[in-house]
């Protein structure tokens, strides 16, 4: 599979239980998920339609690879709900993370990874905050998911299964509320249309009137949010 200048290995996985086409991007390959009855031509059209997204996801994974070589590098700040928080990392016998205005104080033992503590702090807040925003839009849509969970996906902001389970990426807690609401509306629209048809996008527009503008903004800042 050609993605820009890269020749990327891919694997087609068919399943009798699957109802829709889907894609997963890993550091080694692209995985194409399809129902057993889907014709090859339809799969190829779908992959071609998703080419730009695949290219962005693959470049994002490539860009993150060198960062893992220097695990001791600690950023000076993080983003939370669209605001910049300056990190104040202090050696301590015990681990504790507290926010003071525009500062995030991280007390951590010398042999511990401070960024792991920061990620834990973000994930704890994401669990409550993303569930709240999802429920808020679900009340407006009249359709609630069967269940909600956080996702740790490296290339997707959210997902919705055929059984009605919605997952939102915990890293969204770094983004402004408007962008969180767009992703929530996107996944809730899948409860009605489990595809990306014109009717699906019309449903998204009802739940989030300026969805296209928010989608563009999320794409612009997406790489920075996936760095943590």
N, C-alpha and C positions, 0 to 999 in steps of 0.2 A: 504494500500500500504506500503510495507516494504522498507525503505530507510536507509541502514546501520542498526543501532540498533533501529531506530525509526519507530513506526507504525503510518503512516501519513494518515489522512482522505483524501479522494479524491471525486471529483464530476465530472460526465460526462455530458457535455453540448453539445447537438446536435442542429444544425441550418441549415435551408434550404438555407441560403445565403452564408454559409461558403463553401469554395472549398478545403481547406487543413486541415490537422491535426495540432494542436498546443497545447502548455502547458503554464499554468500560475501558478506560485508558490506564495502563500500568507502566512502570518504568521500562518494561521489556517488550510490551506488545499492546495492540488494540484487540479487544475482545468484542465480537459481534454476537448479540443474543437474539434468537429468533424462534418463533413457534415452528414446530416440525413441518407444518403445511405451507409455510410461506415460500413462494417461488423465488428462485435465485435472482431473477431480474428485479423483483420488488426490493429485495435486500440490497442489491447494488444501487438502486435509485435512492434508497434511504441513506446509505453510507455517503453517497455523493452529496446529498442535501445537507448532511452534517459535516461536510469536509472542513469548513471554516472553524467550527467548534472543535473538531478533532485536532486541527493544526494548532489552535491556541492551547488546548490541553496538553499536547505533546511538548510544545515549547515551554510551557510552565513547568513540567516535570524536568525537562533538561536544564532549565535555569536554576532549579532548586538543588540539583545534584551536587554542585561544588560546595554549597553551604554546609552539607553534612560532613565535609572534610574538616571543618573548624568548629567543633561542637562547643568550644570554650568562648566563642564570640557572643557577647551579650549586648543587645541593642540598648540604646539610651532611653528609648520610649516605646510605647505601644499605642494602639488605637482602641478606644472603647466607645461604642455608639457614635462613631464619627468624631470623637474628641481625642486629642493627643494627651496621654498621661505619661509624665516623666517618671522613669523608674528610679527608685531610691533603694538600692540593695545594700543591706547591712548584715555583717556576720552575727550569728546568734546561736545559742544552744538549741533553740526551738524554731520551728517553721511557722511563720504567720505572714499573711498578706492583707494589707489594709489600704483603703483608698482615703486620701486626704485632699479633697478638691481636685486639682490637676496633677497630683502626684500619687504614685502607687508605691507604698513602702513594702519591701520584701525582706523580711527577716529570715535568714536561712543559714544552716550550718555550712562551714567552709567546704566540706566534701560533697555538698549537694548541688544540683543544677538549679539555679534560680529561675531559669526560663520554664522548667518543668512546673515549678510552683505557680508561675504566672499563667501557664496554660490551664492548670487545675482551677485557678481562680476564675478565669474566663469561662471555662466549661460549666462551673457551678452556676454562674450568673446566666449563661446561655440556656440552661435547662428551664429556669423559671421564666426568663424574659421571652424566649422564642415561643414557649407554650402559651404565654399570655397574648402575644400578637396574633398567633394562629387562631386562638379561640375567639379573639375579637373580630377577626374577619370572617370566621366560620359562622358566627351569629348573624352577620350581615348577609352571608350567602345562603343561609338556610340549609347548608350541608356540612356536617361535622365529620372529621375523620374517625375511623374506628379506633385508631390508636395513634400516639405521637411518640417519636424517639429522636434523639440527637444522632447526627451522622458525623463520621470522621473521614468522609470521602476526600480525596485529594484533588478532584477535578469537578465535582458537582456541588451546587448549593442546596439542592433538595431532591426529593424523589417521592413518588406516590405509587403504591402497589395496587394491583387489581382488587385486592381485598380491602382497600381503604386505609392502609397504614401510611402516614405521612412522616417523612424524616427531613429535618433541616440541619444543615451543617453548623456545628457549634461556632465556627469561625465567623459566622454572620453577626455575632454579637459585637464585632469590631465596627460594623457598618452603621450608618445612620438608620433611625427607625423607618424612614421612608423606603429604604432599600430592603430592609427586613420584611416589611409589609408587602413589597412587590413579590418576593420569593414565596411568601406565605400564600398570597393570592394565586400565584402560578400553580403551586401544588394543589391548592383547594379546587382550582378549575379542573384538574385532572380527575377529581371525584366524579365529574359529569362527563368529561371527554378525555379518555385515556390516550391522547394523541396530541399532535400539534396542528390540527386542522384549523381552518378559518373560524369555525364555531368555537373551538377552544380559545383562540385569541380574543374573540368577541366576549367570551365569558370572563377572561382575565381583565379586559377593559372595563367591564361592569364592576368588578371588585376593586380595580385599581385604575382609575381613569387615565392617569399619565404613565401607564405601564411601560411604554416604549422608551420614554425619557429615563425612567428609573433603571430599566434594563441596560441602557447605554452607559449610564453612570456606574452601575455595578461592574460592567465589563472593563471599564477604564481602571477601576481600583482593584479589580479581582486579584491580580498577581500579588499586590502588596498584602492582601488579607491572607493569602495562602502561605506566606513566608513563615508564619509562626507555627 
